Amino acid sequence: VKIYQKLTCGICRSSAHMVGKVVIVTGANSGIGFETAKDLANRGARVILACRSVSRATAAKQIIVKETGNKDIHIQQLDLKSLRSVREFCEQIKKTEKRLDVLINNAGAGGLGNYTTDDGLHVGMQVNFFASFLLTCQLVPLLKSSAPSRIINVSSMIHKYAELDFDNLNMEKYWSDYQVYANSKLFINLMTLELSNRLKGTDVTVNALHPGVAATNLFRNIPNAFIRQLVERTLGFMFQTPWEASQTSIYLAVSPEVADVSGRYFSDCREKEPSKLSQNHELAKKLWIESEKLVKYSLQEN
Ligand SMILES: NC(=O)c1ccc[n+]([C@@H]2O[C@H](COP(=O)([O-])OP(=O)(O)OC[C@H]3O[C@@H](n4cnc5c(N)ncnc54)[C@H](OP(=O)(O)O)[C@@H]3O)[C@@H](O)[C@H]2O)c1
């Protein structure tokens, strides 16, 4: 039982406190994001729960406040399916927060289907990549003025199965859900690589991670109820708990060991080697330029 977990799960051993630090966790109402937010709340951070459902975020906040005693927990609505929502979220953060020490791009979803959002992007690519790309770019100035600060991008080992077609960045050819998910996670890694170059000398670091395999709500969109339950029960029985899977995000957010590390890929609280494509600087630069066009925002504007 849980053999795989025992072999792979790293636990963040850092006791670093986060009093006085401001942290944003996207997708903080469920699974790994919820456990990440709770852990950071426990360390005294001011935590902003960036969630698409205010009622689900409120339920999460109540538990976090009750279990940690930290009342400095706030909800800010964010729906990654809408770039307008991303822009409004960032505007609100700039109004309410004087600083931002850690941004954790955790939210993600699989099985979203094949349709184009109002922003003209493939829904899976937007929720898992383009919206976080825009959100990060818009918050870079605040992160810079708060430096040293950290950006943490939750990727997945599934990125290794990405099949890149550069003429089809937005997946207009409507590939399978699995392929969309894998490609979006490769893009997260490439964005991490390019952004770390662009942030050199600013004391803002950016790293990507595979959290591990855990039974969360990630599999809710599997249409066949029997298969969905089988997957969830197998994962719950054999693999990590959501708290264990939150620990690499926590390590990257708090540990002094990684204070100066940027542009890398982690899992189990250790640096790991991502796919060869994830390490391709030319590709990363090209993707960055194309992404700026697709989300109609340029980091240079700031
Ligand atoms: N679980 C695993 O085995 C595993 C493995 C590798 C990587 N990951 C990655 O880990 C991250 C966390 O996933 P999880 O496993 O904790 O799954 P989860 O329990 O389903 O949590 C995902 C979070 O993302 C949010 N989200 C989904 N669509 C959104 C949207 N349009 N706008 C804003 N937020 C949205 C969800 O909000 P709602 O509750 O409102 O839907 C939820 O809070 C994801 O990036 C996932 O790809 C997970």
The ligand as an SDF file (V2000), in Angstrom:
LIG
                    3D

 48 52  0  0  0  0  0  0  0  0999 V2000
   -3.9340   15.5040   -8.6280 N   0  0  0  0  0  0  0  0  0  0  0  0
   -2.9140   15.0580   -9.3370 C   0  0  0  0  0  0  0  0  0  0  0  0
   -2.6050   13.8420   -9.3610 O   0  0  0  0  0  0  0  0  0  0  0  0
   -2.0820   16.0290  -10.1500 C   0  0  0  0  0  0  0  0  0  0  0  0
   -0.9490   15.5360  -10.8340 C   0  0  0  0  0  0  0  0  0  0  0  0
   -0.1840   16.4280  -11.5600 C   0  0  0  0  0  0  0  0  0  0  0  0
   -0.5180   17.7820  -11.6000 C   0  0  0  0  0  0  0  0  0  0  0  0
   -1.6330   18.2220  -10.9440 N   0  0  0  0  0  0  0  0  0  0  0  0
   -1.9440   19.6680  -11.0170 C   0  0  0  0  0  0  0  0  0  0  0  0
   -2.1720   20.1760   -9.7120 O   0  0  0  0  0  0  0  0  0  0  0  0
   -2.9980   21.3430   -9.7870 C   0  0  0  0  0  0  0  0  0  0  0  0
   -4.0940   21.2410   -8.7470 C   0  0  0  0  0  0  0  0  0  0  0  0
   -4.9910   20.2090   -9.1240 O   0  0  0  0  0  0  0  0  0  0  0  0
   -5.7270   19.2590   -8.0670 P   0  0  0  0  0  0  0  0  0  0  0  0
   -5.2400   17.8910   -8.3170 O   0  0  0  0  0  0  0  0  0  0  0  0
   -5.6590   19.8130   -6.6940 O   0  0  0  0  0  0  0  0  0  0  0  0
   -7.2270   19.3010   -8.6540 O   0  0  0  0  0  0  0  0  0  0  0  0
   -8.5800   19.9190   -8.0800 P   0  0  0  0  0  0  0  0  0  0  0  0
   -8.8820   19.3690   -6.7240 O   0  0  0  0  0  0  0  0  0  0  0  0
   -9.5720   19.7060   -9.1490 O   0  0  0  0  0  0  0  0  0  0  0  0
   -8.2580   21.4710   -7.9430 O   0  0  0  0  0  0  0  0  0  0  0  0
   -8.1370   22.2810   -9.0890 C   0  0  0  0  0  0  0  0  0  0  0  0
   -8.4380   23.7180   -8.7140 C   0  0  0  0  0  0  0  0  0  0  0  0
   -8.3950   24.5050   -9.9340 O   0  0  0  0  0  0  0  0  0  0  0  0
   -9.5810   25.2620   -9.9830 C   0  0  0  0  0  0  0  0  0  0  0  0
  -10.0270   25.5990  -11.3280 N   0  0  0  0  0  0  0  0  0  0  0  0
  -10.4240   24.7650  -12.3270 C   0  0  0  0  0  0  0  0  0  0  0  0
  -10.8710   25.4750  -13.3710 N   0  0  0  0  0  0  0  0  0  0  0  0
  -10.7530   26.7890  -13.0270 C   0  0  0  0  0  0  0  0  0  0  0  0
  -11.0770   27.9950  -13.6670 C   0  0  0  0  0  0  0  0  0  0  0  0
  -11.6570   28.0460  -14.8760 N   0  0  0  0  0  0  0  0  0  0  0  0
  -10.8170   29.1680  -13.0310 N   0  0  0  0  0  0  0  0  0  0  0  0
  -10.2800   29.1620  -11.7910 C   0  0  0  0  0  0  0  0  0  0  0  0
   -9.9740   28.0420  -11.1240 N   0  0  0  0  0  0  0  0  0  0  0  0
  -10.2210   26.8690  -11.7370 C   0  0  0  0  0  0  0  0  0  0  0  0
  -10.6440   24.3970   -9.3130 C   0  0  0  0  0  0  0  0  0  0  0  0
  -11.7590   25.1830   -8.9740 O   0  0  0  0  0  0  0  0  0  0  0  0
  -13.2270   24.4870   -8.8340 P   0  0  0  0  0  0  0  0  0  0  0  0
  -13.2000   23.6850   -7.5870 O   0  0  0  0  0  0  0  0  0  0  0  0
  -14.1400   25.6580   -8.7970 O   0  0  0  0  0  0  0  0  0  0  0  0
  -13.4000   23.6420  -10.0600 O   0  0  0  0  0  0  0  0  0  0  0  0
   -9.8530   23.8940   -8.1320 C   0  0  0  0  0  0  0  0  0  0  0  0
   -9.8280   24.8560   -7.1290 O   0  0  0  0  0  0  0  0  0  0  0  0
   -3.5180   21.4050  -11.2330 C   0  0  0  0  0  0  0  0  0  0  0  0
   -2.7600   22.3550  -11.9650 O   0  0  0  0  0  0  0  0  0  0  0  0
   -3.2320   20.0010  -11.7700 C   0  0  0  0  0  0  0  0  0  0  0  0
   -3.0450   19.9980  -13.1630 O   0  0  0  0  0  0  0  0  0  0  0  0
   -2.4120   17.3800  -10.2050 C   0  0  0  0  0  0  0  0  0  0  0  0
  1  2  1  0
  2  3  2  0
  2  4  1  0
  4  5  1  0
  4 48  2  0
  5  6  2  0
  6  7  1  0
  7  8  2  0
  8  9  1  0
  8 48  1  0
  9 10  1  0
  9 46  1  0
 10 11  1  0
 11 12  1  0
 11 44  1  0
 12 13  1  0
 13 14  1  0
 14 15  2  0
 14 16  1  0
 14 17  1  0
 17 18  1  0
 18 19  2  0
 18 20  1  0
 18 21  1  0
 21 22  1  0
 22 23  1  0
 23 24  1  0
 23 42  1  0
 24 25  1  0
 25 26  1  0
 25 36  1  0
 26 27  1  0
 26 35  1  0
 27 28  2  0
 28 29  1  0
 29 30  1  0
 29 35  2  0
 30 31  1  0
 30 32  2  0
 32 33  1  0
 33 34  2  0
 34 35  1  0
 36 37  1  0
 36 42  1  0
 37 38  1  0
 38 39  2  0
 38 40  1  0
 38 41  1  0
 42 43  1  0
 44 45  1  0
 44 46  1  0
 46 47  1  0
M  CHG  2   8   1  16  -1
M  END
$$$$
